[in-house]
Amino acid sequence: MTQTLRITEIFYSLQGETRTSGLPTVFVRLTGCPLRCQYCDTAYAFSGGELLELDSILERVASYKPRYVCVTGGEPLAQPNCLPLLERLCDAGYQVSLETSGALDVAGVDPRVSKVVDLKTPGSEEMGRNRYENIELLTSNDQVKFVICSREDYDWAVSKLIQYGLDQRAGEVLFSPSHQQVSARQLADWVIADNLPVRMQLQLHKILWNDEPGH
């Protein structure tokens, strides 16, 4: 049986965040997401899209001659055929990352993939969807991401960092200010004051292209 995925877009740009920020990357954005975070900047990926066979997706990716590929959404893991896509991308020799909400099981993800797993803060309005069992599955190849919307979110994120020893489980812990909700300077000051073992990140694509689709 032919394996297909519903795809919103495939494009080549600079990685805007995570440990590979700034590196030229092909993005494969899958359609659909069961969450509705209040700060979501990809609502256009909730529906629609184009049904593509895995071979066609691999051909489009290869046309850019990339080193890095990021599978994102929406929520990529909402489509079961995301897992074979990740495996085939790894087999093709790319360095592959997966951006996931953290609400779905990551156990089936190829271990060669760097999983970027969100822990949804209270300000996201989807905190109840966090699947904490995923934390046990993290390795040094993976990354945990918090989008900070307020001081309350920051304090909550610090408590989870300590409770689960996230800096020891994952290769990176990422703190990102929610666009236009917390200033980058404010979050930087909090991180420095508490001497946290985290990487603060800004969304490069918003700075460069104002978050236009296709970037």
Short mmCIF file of the C-alpha atoms (twelve columns), coordinates in Angstrom:
data_MODEL
# 
_entry.id   MODEL 
# 
loop_
_atom_site.group_PDB 
_atom_site.id 
_atom_site.type_symbol 
_atom_site.label_atom_id 
_atom_site.label_alt_id 
_atom_site.label_comp_id 
_atom_site.label_asym_id 
_atom_site.label_seq_id 
_atom_site.Cartn_x 
_atom_site.Cartn_y 
_atom_site.Cartn_z 
_atom_site.pdbx_PDB_model_num 
ATOM 1   C CA . MET A 1   0.000  0.000  0.000  1 
ATOM 2   C CA . THR A 2   1.338  3.425  -0.976 1 
ATOM 3   C CA . GLN A 3   2.275  5.619  1.984  1 
ATOM 4   C CA . THR A 4   1.038  9.210  1.790  1 
ATOM 5   C CA . LEU A 5   1.067  12.334 3.933  1 
ATOM 6   C CA . ARG A 6   -0.953 15.525 3.788  1 
ATOM 7   C CA . ILE A 7   1.584  18.334 3.304  1 
ATOM 8   C CA . THR A 8   1.007  22.062 3.721  1 
ATOM 9   C CA . GLU A 9   4.361  23.152 2.276  1 
ATOM 10  C CA . ILE A 10  7.930  22.116 1.562  1 
ATOM 11  C CA . PHE A 11  10.400 24.988 1.447  1 
ATOM 12  C CA . TYR A 12  14.052 25.921 1.898  1 
ATOM 13  C CA . SER A 13  15.053 28.611 4.369  1 
ATOM 14  C CA . LEU A 14  17.191 29.235 7.442  1 
ATOM 15  C CA . GLN A 15  16.319 27.339 10.606 1 
ATOM 16  C CA . GLY A 16  14.783 29.977 12.854 1 
ATOM 17  C CA . GLU A 17  15.262 28.291 16.221 1 
ATOM 18  C CA . THR A 18  16.619 25.228 18.068 1 
ATOM 19  C CA . ARG A 19  20.278 24.159 18.182 1 
ATOM 20  C CA . THR A 20  20.636 24.467 14.406 1 
ATOM 21  C CA . SER A 21  19.353 28.053 14.266 1 
ATOM 22  C CA . GLY A 22  20.726 29.916 11.274 1 
ATOM 23  C CA . LEU A 23  21.586 26.822 9.222  1 
ATOM 24  C CA . PRO A 24  20.036 26.396 5.741  1 
ATOM 25  C CA . THR A 25  17.292 23.785 6.141  1 
ATOM 26  C CA . VAL A 26  14.479 22.190 4.169  1 
ATOM 27  C CA . PHE A 27  11.182 22.318 6.058  1 
ATOM 28  C CA . VAL A 28  8.470  19.714 5.497  1 
ATOM 29  C CA . ARG A 29  5.305  21.099 7.078  1 
ATOM 30  C CA . LEU A 30  2.614  18.487 7.670  1 
ATOM 31  C CA . THR A 31  -1.045 19.469 7.777  1 
ATOM 32  C CA . GLY A 32  -3.244 19.177 10.853 1 
ATOM 33  C CA . CYS A 33  -2.924 19.637 14.608 1 
ATOM 34  C CA . PRO A 34  -5.095 18.518 17.539 1 
ATOM 35  C CA . LEU A 35  -3.947 21.465 19.682 1 
ATOM 36  C CA . ARG A 36  -4.945 25.123 19.586 1 
ATOM 37  C CA . CYS A 37  -2.212 27.035 21.410 1 
ATOM 38  C CA . GLN A 38  -3.179 30.680 21.770 1 
ATOM 39  C CA . TYR A 39  0.108  31.906 20.270 1 
ATOM 40  C CA . CYS A 40  0.115  29.545 17.270 1 
ATOM 41  C CA . ASP A 41  1.730  31.131 14.214 1 
ATOM 42  C CA . THR A 42  0.934  28.315 11.763 1 
ATOM 43  C CA . ALA A 43  -2.863 28.107 11.891 1 
ATOM 44  C CA . TYR A 44  -2.797 27.968 8.092  1 
ATOM 45  C CA . ALA A 45  -1.514 24.389 8.485  1 
ATOM 46  C CA . PHE A 46  -4.563 23.200 10.428 1 
ATOM 47  C CA . SER A 47  -6.382 22.062 7.281  1 
ATOM 48  C CA . GLY A 48  -6.058 21.779 3.522  1 
ATOM 49  C CA . GLY A 49  -2.695 20.746 2.188  1 
ATOM 50  C CA . GLU A 50  -1.733 18.343 -0.594 1 
ATOM 51  C CA . LEU A 51  -1.697 14.559 -0.358 1 
ATOM 52  C CA . LEU A 52  1.769  13.368 -1.417 1 
ATOM 53  C CA . GLU A 53  3.446  9.990  -1.593 1 
ATOM 54  C CA . LEU A 54  6.617  9.589  0.442  1 
ATOM 55  C CA . ASP A 55  8.672  9.179  -2.743 1 
ATOM 56  C CA . SER A 56  7.420  12.559 -3.980 1 
ATOM 57  C CA . ILE A 57  8.270  14.227 -0.669 1 
ATOM 58  C CA . LEU A 58  11.792 12.773 -0.756 1 
ATOM 59  C CA . GLU A 59  12.240 13.999 -4.341 1 
ATOM 60  C CA . ARG A 60  11.208 17.533 -3.436 1 
ATOM 61  C CA . VAL A 61  13.510 17.559 -0.442 1 
ATOM 62  C CA . ALA A 62  16.427 16.248 -2.500 1 
ATOM 63  C CA . SER A 63  15.947 18.966 -5.126 1 
ATOM 64  C CA . TYR A 64  17.285 21.534 -2.625 1 
ATOM 65  C CA . LYS A 65  20.425 19.475 -1.883 1 
ATOM 66  C CA . PRO A 66  20.088 20.140 1.860  1 
ATOM 67  C CA . ARG A 67  22.159 18.955 4.792  1 
ATOM 68  C CA . TYR A 68  19.407 19.606 7.353  1 
ATOM 69  C CA . VAL A 69  15.715 18.709 7.171  1 
ATOM 70  C CA . CYS A 70  13.071 19.755 9.704  1 
ATOM 71  C CA . VAL A 71  9.703  17.974 9.824  1 
ATOM 72  C CA . THR A 72  7.183  20.287 11.419 1 
ATOM 73  C CA . GLY A 73  3.484  21.177 11.418 1 
ATOM 74  C CA . GLY A 74  0.856  21.519 12.610 1 
ATOM 75  C CA . GLU A 75  1.605  18.446 14.648 1 
ATOM 76  C CA . PRO A 76  3.544  16.020 12.449 1 
ATOM 77  C CA . LEU A 77  2.925  12.959 14.634 1 
ATOM 78  C CA . ALA A 78  -0.840 13.320 14.140 1 
ATOM 79  C CA . GLN A 79  -0.229 11.548 10.801 1 
ATOM 80  C CA . PRO A 80  1.068  7.992  11.363 1 
ATOM 81  C CA . ASN A 81  3.109  8.024  8.152  1 
ATOM 82  C CA . CYS A 82  5.283  10.732 9.655  1 
ATOM 83  C CA . LEU A 83  7.322  7.927  11.242 1 
ATOM 84  C CA . PRO A 84  8.363  6.230  7.987  1 
ATOM 85  C CA . LEU A 85  9.069  9.669  6.489  1 
ATOM 86  C CA . LEU A 86  11.500 10.444 9.306  1 
ATOM 87  C CA . GLU A 87  13.204 7.072  8.849  1 
ATOM 88  C CA . ARG A 88  13.614 7.557  5.115  1 
ATOM 89  C CA . LEU A 89  15.005 11.069 5.550  1 
ATOM 90  C CA . CYS A 90  17.602 9.697  7.955  1 
ATOM 91  C CA . ASP A 91  18.421 6.870  5.554  1 
ATOM 92  C CA . ALA A 92  19.022 9.482  2.848  1 
ATOM 93  C CA . GLY A 93  21.812 10.947 4.968  1 
ATOM 94  C CA . TYR A 94  20.197 14.167 6.167  1 
ATOM 95  C CA . GLN A 95  20.440 15.529 9.692  1 
ATOM 96  C CA . VAL A 96  16.776 15.423 10.665 1 
ATOM 97  C CA . SER A 97  14.806 17.207 13.376 1 
ATOM 98  C CA . LEU A 98  11.152 16.838 14.377 1 
ATOM 99  C CA . GLU A 99  9.171  19.672 15.929 1 
ATOM 100 C CA . THR A 100 6.359  18.214 18.026 1 
ATOM 101 C CA . SER A 101 3.879  19.622 20.517 1 
ATOM 102 C CA . GLY A 102 4.719  16.983 23.116 1 
ATOM 103 C CA . ALA A 103 1.099  15.891 23.247 1 
ATOM 104 C CA . LEU A 104 1.633  12.678 21.265 1 
ATOM 105 C CA . ASP A 105 3.794  9.609  21.895 1 
ATOM 106 C CA . VAL A 106 7.345  9.995  20.525 1 
ATOM 107 C CA . ALA A 107 8.373  6.368  21.207 1 
ATOM 108 C CA . GLY A 108 8.229  5.392  17.540 1 
ATOM 109 C CA . VAL A 109 10.454 8.219  16.294 1 
ATOM 110 C CA . ASP A 110 13.713 7.045  14.704 1 
ATOM 111 C CA . PRO A 111 16.504 7.566  17.291 1 
ATOM 112 C CA . ARG A 112 18.608 9.338  14.661 1 
ATOM 113 C CA . VAL A 113 16.081 12.182 14.648 1 
ATOM 114 C CA . SER A 114 16.561 15.124 17.002 1 
ATOM 115 C CA . LYS A 115 13.170 15.472 18.660 1 
ATOM 116 C CA . VAL A 116 12.273 19.061 19.606 1 
ATOM 117 C CA . VAL A 117 9.560  18.456 22.209 1 
ATOM 118 C CA . ASP A 118 7.433  21.300 23.532 1 
ATOM 119 C CA . LEU A 119 6.281  21.388 27.115 1 
ATOM 120 C CA . LYS A 120 3.197  23.549 26.941 1 
ATOM 121 C CA . THR A 121 3.109  26.285 29.578 1 
ATOM 122 C CA . PRO A 122 -0.030 27.570 31.323 1 
ATOM 123 C CA . GLY A 123 -0.060 30.571 28.963 1 
ATOM 124 C CA . SER A 124 -0.310 28.315 25.915 1 
ATOM 125 C CA . GLU A 125 -3.833 27.309 27.038 1 
ATOM 126 C CA . GLU A 126 -2.916 23.697 26.182 1 
ATOM 127 C CA . MET A 127 -0.913 22.708 29.268 1 
ATOM 128 C CA . GLY A 128 -3.308 19.831 29.928 1 
ATOM 129 C CA . ARG A 129 -2.170 18.137 26.712 1 
ATOM 130 C CA . ASN A 130 1.427  17.597 27.877 1 
ATOM 131 C CA . ARG A 131 2.434  13.944 27.659 1 
ATOM 132 C CA . TYR A 132 4.995  13.732 30.444 1 
ATOM 133 C CA . GLU A 133 5.784  10.107 29.573 1 
ATOM 134 C CA . ASN A 134 7.772  11.522 26.641 1 
ATOM 135 C CA . ILE A 135 10.360 12.905 29.042 1 
ATOM 136 C CA . GLU A 136 11.590 9.395  29.825 1 
ATOM 137 C CA . LEU A 137 12.263 8.880  26.122 1 
ATOM 138 C CA . LEU A 138 14.541 11.913 25.686 1 
ATOM 139 C CA . THR A 139 18.218 11.493 24.828 1 
ATOM 140 C CA . SER A 140 21.166 13.834 24.419 1 
ATOM 141 C CA . ASN A 141 20.181 14.097 20.745 1 
ATOM 142 C CA . ASP A 142 16.868 15.725 21.695 1 
ATOM 143 C CA . GLN A 143 15.701 19.179 22.740 1 
ATOM 144 C CA . VAL A 144 12.978 20.434 25.086 1 
ATOM 145 C CA . LYS A 145 11.311 23.743 24.315 1 
ATOM 146 C CA . PHE A 146 9.303  26.133 26.487 1 
ATOM 147 C CA . VAL A 147 7.456  29.083 24.940 1 
ATOM 148 C CA . ILE A 148 7.252  31.678 27.709 1 
ATOM 149 C CA . CYS A 149 4.198  33.966 27.737 1 
ATOM 150 C CA . SER A 150 4.537  35.560 31.207 1 
ATOM 151 C CA . ARG A 151 6.467  35.470 34.482 1 
ATOM 152 C CA . GLU A 152 4.066  32.743 35.621 1 
ATOM 153 C CA . ASP A 153 5.070  30.677 32.592 1 
ATOM 154 C CA . TYR A 154 8.749  31.265 33.344 1 
ATOM 155 C CA . ASP A 155 8.403  30.127 36.952 1 
ATOM 156 C CA . TRP A 156 6.420  27.071 35.823 1 
ATOM 157 C CA . ALA A 157 9.077  26.184 33.228 1 
ATOM 158 C CA . VAL A 158 11.852 26.494 35.821 1 
ATOM 159 C CA . SER A 159 9.926  24.178 38.138 1 
ATOM 160 C CA . LYS A 160 9.621  21.537 35.372 1 
ATOM 161 C CA . LEU A 161 13.301 21.958 34.485 1 
ATOM 162 C CA . ILE A 162 14.208 21.125 38.080 1 
ATOM 163 C CA . GLN A 163 11.528 18.472 38.687 1 
ATOM 164 C CA . TYR A 164 12.512 16.371 35.677 1 
ATOM 165 C CA . GLY A 165 16.220 17.273 35.490 1 
ATOM 166 C CA . LEU A 166 15.634 18.228 31.875 1 
ATOM 167 C CA . ASP A 167 19.118 19.617 31.312 1 
ATOM 168 C CA . GLN A 168 20.471 16.133 32.129 1 
ATOM 169 C CA . ARG A 169 17.979 14.252 29.947 1 
ATOM 170 C CA . ALA A 170 18.049 16.335 26.764 1 
ATOM 171 C CA . GLY A 171 20.907 17.855 24.831 1 
ATOM 172 C CA . GLU A 172 19.315 21.314 24.947 1 
ATOM 173 C CA . VAL A 173 16.621 23.051 26.966 1 
ATOM 174 C CA . LEU A 174 15.246 25.999 25.019 1 
ATOM 175 C CA . PHE A 175 13.436 29.022 26.457 1 
ATOM 176 C CA . SER A 176 11.716 31.193 23.858 1 
ATOM 177 C CA . PRO A 177 9.732  34.406 24.485 1 
ATOM 178 C CA . SER A 178 6.226  34.313 23.060 1 
ATOM 179 C CA . HIS A 179 6.148  36.926 20.317 1 
ATOM 180 C CA . GLN A 180 4.727  40.244 21.609 1 
ATOM 181 C CA . GLN A 181 3.855  38.728 25.009 1 
ATOM 182 C CA . VAL A 182 7.234  38.702 26.787 1 
ATOM 183 C CA . SER A 183 10.113 40.875 25.651 1 
ATOM 184 C CA . ALA A 184 13.352 39.133 24.751 1 
ATOM 185 C CA . ARG A 185 15.224 41.435 27.124 1 
ATOM 186 C CA . GLN A 186 12.949 40.522 30.025 1 
ATOM 187 C CA . LEU A 187 13.350 36.793 29.470 1 
ATOM 188 C CA . ALA A 188 17.117 37.198 29.099 1 
ATOM 189 C CA . ASP A 189 17.281 39.032 32.413 1 
ATOM 190 C CA . TRP A 190 15.337 36.255 34.171 1 
ATOM 191 C CA . VAL A 191 17.527 33.501 32.719 1 
ATOM 192 C CA . ILE A 192 20.719 35.323 33.704 1 
ATOM 193 C CA . ALA A 193 19.458 36.179 37.199 1 
ATOM 194 C CA . ASP A 194 18.658 32.511 37.878 1 
ATOM 195 C CA . ASN A 195 21.787 31.163 36.131 1 
ATOM 196 C CA . LEU A 196 19.697 28.571 34.308 1 
ATOM 197 C CA . PRO A 197 21.252 25.696 32.314 1 
ATOM 198 C CA . VAL A 198 19.138 26.610 29.273 1 
ATOM 199 C CA . ARG A 199 19.591 28.199 25.872 1 
ATOM 200 C CA . MET A 200 17.476 31.294 25.325 1 
ATOM 201 C CA . GLN A 201 16.443 31.579 21.700 1 
ATOM 202 C CA . LEU A 202 14.772 34.135 19.469 1 
ATOM 203 C CA . GLN A 203 12.816 33.171 16.373 1 
ATOM 204 C CA . LEU A 204 15.155 34.197 13.573 1 
ATOM 205 C CA . HIS A 205 12.470 33.829 10.902 1 
ATOM 206 C CA . LYS A 206 10.316 36.439 12.648 1 
ATOM 207 C CA . ILE A 207 13.238 38.859 12.829 1 
ATOM 208 C CA . LEU A 208 14.236 38.377 9.176  1 
ATOM 209 C CA . TRP A 209 10.938 37.820 7.386  1 
ATOM 210 C CA . ASN A 210 8.201  38.792 9.857  1 
ATOM 211 C CA . ASP A 211 7.077  35.144 9.877  1 
ATOM 212 C CA . GLU A 212 5.841  35.166 6.276  1 
ATOM 213 C CA . PRO A 213 4.767  31.698 5.048  1 
ATOM 214 C CA . GLY A 214 7.541  29.987 3.111  1 
ATOM 215 C CA . HIS A 215 10.237 31.231 5.496  1 
# 
